Amino acid sequence: MKKWSYIPIIELLVLLVFILSSYGKPNVLPTILKVTVIDNLGNFVEGAVVTVYGSEEDYNSDSNPLAGPVKTDKKGRVTFKGLAPQSYYVDAKSRDKSNMGEGVKTAILKEGRINKVNTVIL
């Protein structure tokens, strides 16, 4: 006579409880924006100053930044954490160059994810 094993049924119930207990909980990971600044040849720009704005008006008037200014590292990168899942305007400047008009608006950031954008300074 064959004996029944309850282990697979118990494992299935534990999995179901885990799935249902995590349903509807807020995302605990921060929304991150990683910006990489490059020049027109594709080289990383170290020391560029990056500022993030929430609206085109603030970007154009250089007022009310939501994050920054922050300088890029040797690989042209800078990271902003804890942002809301929305579009942003990224301003990057280095000496006499800037990204004005070169893809400064991000897509809507994905909540709880690392969102990456590149911007070119000319």
Summary of the structure (lengths in Angstrom):
residues: 122
radius of gyration: 22.2
end to end distance: 79.7
largest distance: 84.9
contacts: 325
relative contact order: 0.25
helix: 18%
strand: 32%
